[in-house]
Amino acid sequence: NLALLVGHNTVRQKVMRTENRLSTDEELKVMCDLVQSAMDEGAFGMSTGLKYIPGAYSNTEEVVALASTVSENGGFYATHMREEGIGLLESVEEAIDIGRQARLPVQISHHKAVGKSMWGNSVKTLELIDQARSEGIQVTADQYPYTATSTTLTIIFPAWSLAGGMDSLKTRLDNPAQRQKIKDGIVWNIIYDRGGGDPASIVVANYPPNTDYNGMNLGEITASKGFDPTPENAAEVLMDMVYAGSGSGIYHCLDEVDVKRLMAHPQVMHASDGSTIEFGKAQPHPRSSGTYPRILGRYVRDKGVLSLPESIRKMTQLPASVLGLKDRGKIKKGFWADLVIFDPNTIIDNATFEAPHQYPTGITHVMVNGQVAIENGKHTKSLAGKILKHPP
C-alpha cells in the first residue's frame, strides 16, 4: 500500500527550478497552491529534503508557510533535516519549530548522528524530542538498523555548487577557482560529515558510467588511478566521476551505540529508507531487503535492545497512527488484513553490504489487504496493494 506525501523539493523545483535564492511572496503563494492541490488529491502530508537542492536554498519561513497549508488539511510534516552531522541539534530544533509554528505533527526521517565528531549526540536529540512532546508538539522519528547511509554521490558536494543543474555544475568544475572551492567543501565533508573521515568509508552503490566501480570504495578507486587515497585526491576523483555522470553511494559514518539508543526510544519507529530496487542490479544498501528481519533477528532476539511486541508496534501501529490510518496497524476485526507471518526463532536478514541482493529467512506468509501475496515463501503474483488517500 502506498500513502504518499507531497515533496517540498518537487514543488519548489516546479516553481523556481533549482535556483539558489529565497522565494518571492508570489512564488510562495504558487507553492502553497500546489501543496493544497496535492492535499486535495489525497496526500497525507508534506516531506522536505532540506539537505538536498533546491530545498537547501529555502529558509524556515518558507517551510512553515507550506506546512501551514498541510496543517489546515489535517496532514503532517516529515523531514530529511538540513544537517545530520555538524548542525544536527540546530536542525532538530528547526524541525520542531516548524511543527510549533505550523501547528502540525513532525516526523523526523531516518534519524541519525553523522560523522565521528557527532557520535553520541542522539542523547541530546532524543531529549529535544521528549521536551517538544511535553510541550504538546507531536514529534516522532524513524530509523534504520545500519551504521551506513545511502544517497547520491553529490551529497558531499557543497549545496551552492549544485544550483542550476548538471550543466551549471560542470561549468563551475571547469573554472579552476570554483573547482578548488568545491573541492574544499568535499574534503571537509569527507573528513567531518558523510565521508566518515576516510575515502574508504564511501562505497559506490550504482555508477552507470562505469559499473566496474559498483561495490568499490572511493579510496580504492582513487588508488586505482595511481593516487594516494587522501581526502584531497579522492575529492578530485569524485569530481571527475560526477562530471561524467550521476550515481549513488553508501556512506559508513554512523555509530552502533547511537543506532541502538534511537531504536529503543518509544517514539522512534522502524523504517528502511530504502528505495524499490531491481533485484540483482548494482550494489545497493542492504536495507532495502533486510531492515525489518534484521531488527527482529539481531536487535530483538539476539541483542535484546527492545522486546518483540514493542518492535512490532514500531512497525505497525505507531506509523499507522502518525499517518492517521484508523483501520490499519493492528490485528483487529474490521481492520485491513496486512499481515506478516514469521518465525521469531529463525527470522534474520541475509542481505549484506557485499551481497545485498538476498531475501531474508524466516518469513512464510504475507497478506496484503486480505489477499495472500507470499505463500510458503513463494510470491503468488497477487498484487492487492492500494493507493491510500488521506480523507479531506
Contacts in CASP RR format, 6 or more apart in sequence:
PFRMAT RR
TARGET T0000
AUTHOR 0000-0000-0000
METHOD contacts of the structure
MODEL  1
NLALLVGHNTVRQKVMRTENRLSTDEELKVMCDLVQSAMDEGAFGMSTGL
KYIPGAYSNTEEVVALASTVSENGGFYATHMREEGIGLLESVEEAIDIGR
QARLPVQISHHKAVGKSMWGNSVKTLELIDQARSEGIQVTADQYPYTATS
TTLTIIFPAWSLAGGMDSLKTRLDNPAQRQKIKDGIVWNIIYDRGGGDPA
SIVVANYPPNTDYNGMNLGEITASKGFDPTPENAAEVLMDMVYAGSGSGI
YHCLDEVDVKRLMAHPQVMHASDGSTIEFGKAQPHPRSSGTYPRILGRYV
RDKGVLSLPESIRKMTQLPASVLGLKDRGKIKKGFWADLVIFDPNTIIDN
ATFEAPHQYPTGITHVMVNGQVAIENGKHTKSLAGKILKHPP
1 328 0 8 1.000
1 338 0 8 1.000
1 368 0 8 1.000
1 369 0 8 1.000
1 385 0 8 1.000
1 386 0 8 1.000
1 387 0 8 1.000
1 388 0 8 1.000
2 385 0 8 1.000
2 386 0 8 1.000
2 387 0 8 1.000
2 388 0 8 1.000
3 44 0 8 1.000
3 323 0 8 1.000
3 325 0 8 1.000
3 388 0 8 1.000
3 390 0 8 1.000
4 42 0 8 1.000
4 43 0 8 1.000
4 44 0 8 1.000
4 387 0 8 1.000
5 43 0 8 1.000
5 44 0 8 1.000
5 45 0 8 1.000
5 46 0 8 1.000
5 47 0 8 1.000
5 78 0 8 1.000
6 34 0 8 1.000
6 35 0 8 1.000
6 38 0 8 1.000
6 39 0 8 1.000
6 43 0 8 1.000
6 45 0 8 1.000
6 46 0 8 1.000
6 47 0 8 1.000
6 70 0 8 1.000
7 46 0 8 1.000
7 47 0 8 1.000
7 48 0 8 1.000
7 49 0 8 1.000
8 46 0 8 1.000
8 47 0 8 1.000
8 48 0 8 1.000
8 49 0 8 1.000
8 50 0 8 1.000
8 55 0 8 1.000
8 58 0 8 1.000
8 63 0 8 1.000
8 66 0 8 1.000
9 48 0 8 1.000
9 49 0 8 1.000
9 52 0 8 1.000
9 53 0 8 1.000
9 54 0 8 1.000
9 55 0 8 1.000
11 31 0 8 1.000
11 34 0 8 1.000
11 35 0 8 1.000
11 38 0 8 1.000
11 66 0 8 1.000
12 23 0 8 1.000
12 31 0 8 1.000
12 54 0 8 1.000
12 55 0 8 1.000
12 57 0 8 1.000
12 58 0 8 1.000
13 54 0 8 1.000
14 34 0 8 1.000
15 23 0 8 1.000
15 27 0 8 1.000
15 30 0 8 1.000
15 31 0 8 1.000
15 34 0 8 1.000
16 23 0 8 1.000
16 27 0 8 1.000
16 54 0 8 1.000
17 54 0 8 1.000
17 164 0 8 1.000
18 53 0 8 1.000
18 54 0 8 1.000
18 162 0 8 1.000
18 163 0 8 1.000
18 164 0 8 1.000
18 165 0 8 1.000
19 54 0 8 1.000
19 57 0 8 1.000
19 163 0 8 1.000
19 164 0 8 1.000
20 53 0 8 1.000
20 54 0 8 1.000
20 57 0 8 1.000
20 159 0 8 1.000
20 160 0 8 1.000
20 163 0 8 1.000
20 164 0 8 1.000
21 57 0 8 1.000
22 57 0 8 1.000
22 58 0 8 1.000
22 59 0 8 1.000
22 62 0 8 1.000
23 31 0 8 1.000
23 58 0 8 1.000
23 62 0 8 1.000
28 62 0 8 1.000
28 65 0 8 1.000
28 66 0 8 1.000
31 62 0 8 1.000
31 65 0 8 1.000
31 66 0 8 1.000
32 65 0 8 1.000
32 66 0 8 1.000
32 69 0 8 1.000
35 46 0 8 1.000
35 66 0 8 1.000
35 69 0 8 1.000
35 70 0 8 1.000
36 69 0 8 1.000
36 73 0 8 1.000
38 45 0 8 1.000
38 46 0 8 1.000
39 45 0 8 1.000
39 69 0 8 1.000
39 70 0 8 1.000
39 73 0 8 1.000
39 75 0 8 1.000
39 390 0 8 1.000
40 73 0 8 1.000
40 392 0 8 1.000
41 389 0 8 1.000
42 389 0 8 1.000
42 390 0 8 1.000
42 392 0 8 1.000
43 390 0 8 1.000
44 75 0 8 1.000
44 76 0 8 1.000
44 323 0 8 1.000
44 324 0 8 1.000
44 388 0 8 1.000
44 390 0 8 1.000
45 70 0 8 1.000
45 73 0 8 1.000
45 75 0 8 1.000
45 76 0 8 1.000
45 77 0 8 1.000
45 78 0 8 1.000
45 390 0 8 1.000
46 66 0 8 1.000
46 67 0 8 1.000
46 70 0 8 1.000
46 75 0 8 1.000
46 77 0 8 1.000
46 78 0 8 1.000
47 77 0 8 1.000
47 78 0 8 1.000
47 79 0 8 1.000
47 80 0 8 1.000
47 109 0 8 1.000
48 55 0 8 1.000
48 63 0 8 1.000
48 77 0 8 1.000
48 78 0 8 1.000
48 79 0 8 1.000
48 80 0 8 1.000
49 55 0 8 1.000
49 56 0 8 1.000
49 79 0 8 1.000
49 80 0 8 1.000
50 56 0 8 1.000
50 58 0 8 1.000
50 63 0 8 1.000
50 79 0 8 1.000
50 80 0 8 1.000
50 81 0 8 1.000
50 82 0 8 1.000
50 91 0 8 1.000
51 80 0 8 1.000
51 81 0 8 1.000
51 82 0 8 1.000
51 83 0 8 1.000
51 84 0 8 1.000
51 155 0 8 1.000
52 80 0 8 1.000
52 152 0 8 1.000
52 155 0 8 1.000
53 159 0 8 1.000
53 162 0 8 1.000
53 163 0 8 1.000
54 163 0 8 1.000
56 82 0 8 1.000
56 159 0 8 1.000
57 159 0 8 1.000
57 163 0 8 1.000
60 94 0 8 1.000
60 97 0 8 1.000
60 98 0 8 1.000
63 98 0 8 1.000
64 98 0 8 1.000
64 101 0 8 1.000
64 102 0 8 1.000
67 77 0 8 1.000
67 98 0 8 1.000
67 99 0 8 1.000
67 101 0 8 1.000
67 102 0 8 1.000
67 104 0 8 1.000
68 101 0 8 1.000
68 102 0 8 1.000
68 103 0 8 1.000
68 104 0 8 1.000
70 76 0 8 1.000
70 77 0 8 1.000
70 102 0 8 1.000
70 104 0 8 1.000
71 102 0 8 1.000
71 103 0 8 1.000
71 104 0 8 1.000
73 390 0 8 1.000
73 392 0 8 1.000
74 104 0 8 1.000
74 390 0 8 1.000
75 104 0 8 1.000
75 105 0 8 1.000
75 390 0 8 1.000
76 104 0 8 1.000
76 105 0 8 1.000
76 106 0 8 1.000
76 107 0 8 1.000
76 138 0 8 1.000
76 322 0 8 1.000
76 323 0 8 1.000
77 95 0 8 1.000
77 98 0 8 1.000
77 99 0 8 1.000
77 102 0 8 1.000
77 104 0 8 1.000
77 105 0 8 1.000
77 106 0 8 1.000
77 107 0 8 1.000
78 106 0 8 1.000
78 107 0 8 1.000
78 108 0 8 1.000
78 109 0 8 1.000
79 95 0 8 1.000
79 98 0 8 1.000
79 106 0 8 1.000
79 107 0 8 1.000
79 108 0 8 1.000
79 109 0 8 1.000
80 109 0 8 1.000
80 110 0 8 1.000
81 88 0 8 1.000
81 91 0 8 1.000
81 92 0 8 1.000
81 94 0 8 1.000
81 95 0 8 1.000
81 108 0 8 1.000
81 109 0 8 1.000
82 90 0 8 1.000
82 91 0 8 1.000
82 94 0 8 1.000
83 90 0 8 1.000
83 91 0 8 1.000
84 91 0 8 1.000
84 111 0 8 1.000
84 112 0 8 1.000
84 113 0 8 1.000
84 114 0 8 1.000
84 118 0 8 1.000
85 113 0 8 1.000
85 114 0 8 1.000
85 115 0 8 1.000
85 117 0 8 1.000
85 118 0 8 1.000
85 192 0 8 1.000
85 193 0 8 1.000
86 117 0 8 1.000
86 118 0 8 1.000
86 192 0 8 1.000
86 193 0 8 1.000
88 113 0 8 1.000
88 114 0 8 1.000
88 118 0 8 1.000
88 121 0 8 1.000
88 125 0 8 1.000
89 121 0 8 1.000
89 124 0 8 1.000
89 125 0 8 1.000
89 128 0 8 1.000
92 108 0 8 1.000
92 125 0 8 1.000
92 128 0 8 1.000
92 129 0 8 1.000
93 128 0 8 1.000
95 106 0 8 1.000
95 108 0 8 1.000
95 139 0 8 1.000
96 106 0 8 1.000
96 128 0 8 1.000
96 129 0 8 1.000
96 132 0 8 1.000
96 137 0 8 1.000
96 139 0 8 1.000
98 106 0 8 1.000
99 105 0 8 1.000
99 106 0 8 1.000
99 137 0 8 1.000
99 139 0 8 1.000
100 132 0 8 1.000
100 135 0 8 1.000
100 137 0 8 1.000
105 137 0 8 1.000
105 138 0 8 1.000
105 139 0 8 1.000
105 140 0 8 1.000
105 322 0 8 1.000
106 132 0 8 1.000
106 137 0 8 1.000
106 138 0 8 1.000
106 139 0 8 1.000
106 140 0 8 1.000
107 139 0 8 1.000
107 140 0 8 1.000
107 141 0 8 1.000
107 142 0 8 1.000
107 322 0 8 1.000
108 129 0 8 1.000
108 139 0 8 1.000
108 140 0 8 1.000
108 141 0 8 1.000
108 142 0 8 1.000
109 141 0 8 1.000
109 142 0 8 1.000
109 271 0 8 1.000
109 273 0 8 1.000
110 142 0 8 1.000
110 143 0 8 1.000
110 144 0 8 1.000
110 149 0 8 1.000
110 271 0 8 1.000
110 273 0 8 1.000
111 122 0 8 1.000
111 125 0 8 1.000
111 141 0 8 1.000
111 142 0 8 1.000
111 143 0 8 1.000
111 262 0 8 1.000
111 268 0 8 1.000
112 122 0 8 1.000
112 143 0 8 1.000
112 149 0 8 1.000
112 254 0 8 1.000
112 258 0 8 1.000
112 259 0 8 1.000
112 262 0 8 1.000
113 119 0 8 1.000
113 120 0 8 1.000
113 121 0 8 1.000
113 122 0 8 1.000
113 125 0 8 1.000
113 254 0 8 1.000
113 255 0 8 1.000
113 258 0 8 1.000
114 149 0 8 1.000
114 193 0 8 1.000
114 194 0 8 1.000
114 196 0 8 1.000
114 251 0 8 1.000
114 253 0 8 1.000
114 254 0 8 1.000
115 192 0 8 1.000
115 193 0 8 1.000
115 194 0 8 1.000
115 195 0 8 1.000
115 196 0 8 1.000
115 197 0 8 1.000
115 253 0 8 1.000
115 254 0 8 1.000
116 196 0 8 1.000
116 197 0 8 1.000
116 253 0 8 1.000
116 255 0 8 1.000
117 192 0 8 1.000
119 254 0 8 1.000
119 255 0 8 1.000
119 257 0 8 1.000
119 258 0 8 1.000
120 255 0 8 1.000
120 257 0 8 1.000
120 258 0 8 1.000
120 261 0 8 1.000
121 258 0 8 1.000
122 258 0 8 1.000
122 261 0 8 1.000
122 262 0 8 1.000
123 261 0 8 1.000
126 261 0 8 1.000
126 262 0 8 1.000
126 265 0 8 1.000
129 139 0 8 1.000
129 140 0 8 1.000
129 141 0 8 1.000
129 265 0 8 1.000
129 267 0 8 1.000
132 139 0 8 1.000
133 139 0 8 1.000
133 267 0 8 1.000
139 267 0 8 1.000
140 267 0 8 1.000
140 268 0 8 1.000
140 269 0 8 1.000
140 318 0 8 1.000
140 322 0 8 1.000
141 262 0 8 1.000
141 265 0 8 1.000
141 267 0 8 1.000
141 268 0 8 1.000
141 269 0 8 1.000
142 268 0 8 1.000
142 269 0 8 1.000
142 270 0 8 1.000
142 271 0 8 1.000
142 273 0 8 1.000
142 319 0 8 1.000
143 259 0 8 1.000
143 262 0 8 1.000
143 263 0 8 1.000
143 268 0 8 1.000
143 269 0 8 1.000
143 270 0 8 1.000
143 271 0 8 1.000
144 270 0 8 1.000
144 271 0 8 1.000
144 272 0 8 1.000
144 273 0 8 1.000
144 274 0 8 1.000
144 287 0 8 1.000
144 291 0 8 1.000
145 259 0 8 1.000
145 263 0 8 1.000
145 270 0 8 1.000
145 287 0 8 1.000
145 291 0 8 1.000
145 294 0 8 1.000
145 295 0 8 1.000
145 298 0 8 1.000
145 299 0 8 1.000
146 254 0 8 1.000
146 259 0 8 1.000
146 285 0 8 1.000
146 286 0 8 1.000
146 287 0 8 1.000
146 294 0 8 1.000
147 252 0 8 1.000
147 253 0 8 1.000
147 254 0 8 1.000
147 255 0 8 1.000
147 256 0 8 1.000
147 259 0 8 1.000
148 203 0 8 1.000
148 250 0 8 1.000
148 251 0 8 1.000
148 252 0 8 1.000
148 253 0 8 1.000
148 254 0 8 1.000
148 285 0 8 1.000
148 353 0 8 1.000
149 194 0 8 1.000
149 250 0 8 1.000
149 251 0 8 1.000
149 253 0 8 1.000
149 254 0 8 1.000
149 285 0 8 1.000
150 205 0 8 1.000
150 248 0 8 1.000
150 249 0 8 1.000
150 250 0 8 1.000
150 251 0 8 1.000
150 273 0 8 1.000
150 274 0 8 1.000
150 284 0 8 1.000
150 285 0 8 1.000
150 287 0 8 1.000
151 248 0 8 1.000
151 249 0 8 1.000
151 251 0 8 1.000
152 246 0 8 1.000
152 247 0 8 1.000
152 248 0 8 1.000
152 249 0 8 1.000
153 204 0 8 1.000
153 207 0 8 1.000
153 238 0 8 1.000
153 241 0 8 1.000
153 242 0 8 1.000
153 246 0 8 1.000
153 247 0 8 1.000
153 248 0 8 1.000
153 249 0 8 1.000
154 162 0 8 1.000
154 242 0 8 1.000
154 246 0 8 1.000
155 189 0 8 1.000
155 194 0 8 1.000
155 251 0 8 1.000
156 185 0 8 1.000
156 186 0 8 1.000
156 189 0 8 1.000
156 190 0 8 1.000
156 193 0 8 1.000
156 194 0 8 1.000
156 195 0 8 1.000
156 202 0 8 1.000
156 238 0 8 1.000
157 169 0 8 1.000
157 182 0 8 1.000
157 185 0 8 1.000
157 186 0 8 1.000
157 189 0 8 1.000
157 242 0 8 1.000
158 181 0 8 1.000
158 182 0 8 1.000
158 185 0 8 1.000
158 186 0 8 1.000
158 189 0 8 1.000
161 169 0 8 1.000
161 172 0 8 1.000
161 178 0 8 1.000
161 181 0 8 1.000
161 182 0 8 1.000
162 168 0 8 1.000
162 169 0 8 1.000
166 245 0 8 1.000
166 246 0 8 1.000
169 242 0 8 1.000
169 243 0 8 1.000
170 243 0 8 1.000
172 178 0 8 1.000
172 179 0 8 1.000
172 182 0 8 1.000
173 179 0 8 1.000
173 182 0 8 1.000
173 239 0 8 1.000
173 243 0 8 1.000
179 239 0 8 1.000
182 239 0 8 1.000
183 232 0 8 1.000
183 235 0 8 1.000
183 236 0 8 1.000
183 239 0 8 1.000
185 235 0 8 1.000
186 235 0 8 1.000
186 238 0 8 1.000
186 239 0 8 1.000
187 231 0 8 1.000
187 232 0 8 1.000
187 235 0 8 1.000
189 195 0 8 1.000
190 196 0 8 1.000
190 197 0 8 1.000
190 198 0 8 1.000
190 199 0 8 1.000
190 202 0 8 1.000
190 231 0 8 1.000
190 234 0 8 1.000
190 235 0 8 1.000
191 197 0 8 1.000
191 231 0 8 1.000
193 253 0 8 1.000
194 202 0 8 1.000
194 251 0 8 1.000
194 253 0 8 1.000
195 201 0 8 1.000
195 202 0 8 1.000
195 251 0 8 1.000
195 253 0 8 1.000
196 202 0 8 1.000
196 251 0 8 1.000
196 252 0 8 1.000
196 253 0 8 1.000
197 231 0 8 1.000
197 253 0 8 1.000
198 219 0 8 1.000
198 231 0 8 1.000
199 217 0 8 1.000
199 218 0 8 1.000
199 219 0 8 1.000
199 222 0 8 1.000
199 229 0 8 1.000
199 230 0 8 1.000
199 231 0 8 1.000
199 234 0 8 1.000
200 217 0 8 1.000
200 218 0 8 1.000
200 219 0 8 1.000
200 220 0 8 1.000
200 229 0 8 1.000
201 217 0 8 1.000
201 251 0 8 1.000
201 252 0 8 1.000
201 253 0 8 1.000
202 217 0 8 1.000
202 218 0 8 1.000
202 219 0 8 1.000
202 234 0 8 1.000
202 238 0 8 1.000
202 249 0 8 1.000
202 250 0 8 1.000
202 251 0 8 1.000
202 252 0 8 1.000
203 215 0 8 1.000
203 216 0 8 1.000
203 217 0 8 1.000
203 218 0 8 1.000
203 249 0 8 1.000
203 250 0 8 1.000
203 251 0 8 1.000
203 252 0 8 1.000
203 283 0 8 1.000
203 353 0 8 1.000
204 213 0 8 1.000
204 214 0 8 1.000
204 215 0 8 1.000
204 216 0 8 1.000
204 217 0 8 1.000
204 218 0 8 1.000
204 221 0 8 1.000
204 247 0 8 1.000
204 248 0 8 1.000
204 249 0 8 1.000
204 250 0 8 1.000
204 283 0 8 1.000
205 214 0 8 1.000
205 215 0 8 1.000
205 247 0 8 1.000
205 248 0 8 1.000
205 249 0 8 1.000
205 250 0 8 1.000
205 282 0 8 1.000
205 283 0 8 1.000
205 284 0 8 1.000
205 285 0 8 1.000
206 214 0 8 1.000
206 247 0 8 1.000
206 248 0 8 1.000
206 249 0 8 1.000
206 281 0 8 1.000
206 282 0 8 1.000
206 283 0 8 1.000
206 284 0 8 1.000
207 213 0 8 1.000
207 214 0 8 1.000
207 241 0 8 1.000
207 245 0 8 1.000
207 247 0 8 1.000
207 248 0 8 1.000
208 245 0 8 1.000
208 246 0 8 1.000
208 247 0 8 1.000
209 241 0 8 1.000
209 244 0 8 1.000
209 245 0 8 1.000
210 244 0 8 1.000
211 282 0 8 1.000
213 221 0 8 1.000
213 241 0 8 1.000
214 282 0 8 1.000
214 283 0 8 1.000
215 283 0 8 1.000
216 224 0 8 1.000
218 229 0 8 1.000
218 234 0 8 1.000
218 237 0 8 1.000
218 238 0 8 1.000
219 229 0 8 1.000
219 234 0 8 1.000
220 229 0 8 1.000
221 237 0 8 1.000
221 241 0 8 1.000
222 228 0 8 1.000
222 229 0 8 1.000
222 230 0 8 1.000
222 233 0 8 1.000
222 234 0 8 1.000
222 237 0 8 1.000
223 229 0 8 1.000
225 237 0 8 1.000
227 233 0 8 1.000
227 236 0 8 1.000
227 237 0 8 1.000
248 284 0 8 1.000
250 283 0 8 1.000
250 285 0 8 1.000
250 353 0 8 1.000
260 299 0 8 1.000
260 303 0 8 1.000
260 305 0 8 1.000
262 268 0 8 1.000
263 270 0 8 1.000
263 295 0 8 1.000
263 299 0 8 1.000
263 305 0 8 1.000
263 306 0 8 1.000
264 305 0 8 1.000
264 306 0 8 1.000
266 310 0 8 1.000
267 318 0 8 1.000
268 314 0 8 1.000
269 314 0 8 1.000
269 315 0 8 1.000
269 318 0 8 1.000
269 319 0 8 1.000
269 322 0 8 1.000
270 291 0 8 1.000
270 292 0 8 1.000
270 295 0 8 1.000
270 311 0 8 1.000
270 314 0 8 1.000
270 315 0 8 1.000
271 291 0 8 1.000
271 319 0 8 1.000
272 287 0 8 1.000
272 288 0 8 1.000
272 290 0 8 1.000
272 291 0 8 1.000
272 292 0 8 1.000
273 287 0 8 1.000
274 285 0 8 1.000
274 287 0 8 1.000
274 288 0 8 1.000
274 291 0 8 1.000
275 284 0 8 1.000
275 288 0 8 1.000
276 288 0 8 1.000
277 284 0 8 1.000
277 288 0 8 1.000
277 289 0 8 1.000
279 357 0 8 1.000
280 357 0 8 1.000
283 356 0 8 1.000
284 356 0 8 1.000
285 353 0 8 1.000
285 356 0 8 1.000
286 349 0 8 1.000
286 351 0 8 1.000
286 352 0 8 1.000
286 353 0 8 1.000
286 356 0 8 1.000
286 358 0 8 1.000
287 351 0 8 1.000
288 351 0 8 1.000
288 356 0 8 1.000
289 349 0 8 1.000
289 350 0 8 1.000
289 351 0 8 1.000
289 356 0 8 1.000
289 357 0 8 1.000
289 358 0 8 1.000
289 359 0 8 1.000
289 360 0 8 1.000
290 349 0 8 1.000
290 350 0 8 1.000
290 351 0 8 1.000
290 360 0 8 1.000
291 349 0 8 1.000
292 315 0 8 1.000
292 360 0 8 1.000
293 342 0 8 1.000
293 347 0 8 1.000
293 348 0 8 1.000
293 349 0 8 1.000
293 360 0 8 1.000
293 361 0 8 1.000
293 362 0 8 1.000
293 363 0 8 1.000
294 348 0 8 1.000
294 349 0 8 1.000
294 360 0 8 1.000
295 311 0 8 1.000
295 315 0 8 1.000
296 308 0 8 1.000
296 311 0 8 1.000
296 342 0 8 1.000
296 344 0 8 1.000
296 347 0 8 1.000
297 344 0 8 1.000
297 347 0 8 1.000
297 348 0 8 1.000
297 349 0 8 1.000
298 348 0 8 1.000
298 349 0 8 1.000
299 305 0 8 1.000
299 306 0 8 1.000
299 311 0 8 1.000
300 306 0 8 1.000
300 307 0 8 1.000
300 308 0 8 1.000
300 311 0 8 1.000
300 344 0 8 1.000
301 308 0 8 1.000
301 344 0 8 1.000
301 345 0 8 1.000
301 347 0 8 1.000
306 314 0 8 1.000
308 344 0 8 1.000
316 329 0 8 1.000
316 330 0 8 1.000
317 329 0 8 1.000
317 330 0 8 1.000
319 329 0 8 1.000
320 328 0 8 1.000
320 329 0 8 1.000
320 330 0 8 1.000
323 390 0 8 1.000
324 390 0 8 1.000
325 388 0 8 1.000
327 334 0 8 1.000
327 335 0 8 1.000
327 336 0 8 1.000
328 335 0 8 1.000
328 336 0 8 1.000
328 338 0 8 1.000
329 335 0 8 1.000
329 338 0 8 1.000
331 339 0 8 1.000
336 369 0 8 1.000
336 370 0 8 1.000
337 367 0 8 1.000
337 369 0 8 1.000
337 370 0 8 1.000
338 367 0 8 1.000
338 368 0 8 1.000
338 369 0 8 1.000
338 370 0 8 1.000
339 365 0 8 1.000
339 366 0 8 1.000
339 367 0 8 1.000
339 370 0 8 1.000
340 363 0 8 1.000
340 365 0 8 1.000
340 366 0 8 1.000
340 367 0 8 1.000
341 363 0 8 1.000
341 364 0 8 1.000
341 365 0 8 1.000
341 366 0 8 1.000
342 362 0 8 1.000
342 363 0 8 1.000
342 364 0 8 1.000
343 362 0 8 1.000
343 364 0 8 1.000
346 361 0 8 1.000
346 362 0 8 1.000
347 360 0 8 1.000
347 361 0 8 1.000
347 362 0 8 1.000
347 363 0 8 1.000
348 360 0 8 1.000
348 361 0 8 1.000
348 362 0 8 1.000
349 360 0 8 1.000
350 358 0 8 1.000
350 359 0 8 1.000
350 360 0 8 1.000
350 361 0 8 1.000
351 357 0 8 1.000
351 358 0 8 1.000
351 359 0 8 1.000
351 360 0 8 1.000
352 358 0 8 1.000
363 374 0 8 1.000
363 377 0 8 1.000
364 374 0 8 1.000
364 376 0 8 1.000
364 377 0 8 1.000
365 372 0 8 1.000
365 374 0 8 1.000
365 375 0 8 1.000
365 376 0 8 1.000
365 377 0 8 1.000
366 372 0 8 1.000
366 373 0 8 1.000
366 374 0 8 1.000
367 373 0 8 1.000
368 382 0 8 1.000
368 384 0 8 1.000
368 385 0 8 1.000
369 384 0 8 1.000
369 385 0 8 1.000
369 386 0 8 1.000
370 384 0 8 1.000
371 382 0 8 1.000
371 384 0 8 1.000
372 380 0 8 1.000
372 382 0 8 1.000
373 379 0 8 1.000
373 380 0 8 1.000
373 382 0 8 1.000
373 383 0 8 1.000
373 384 0 8 1.000
374 380 0 8 1.000
END
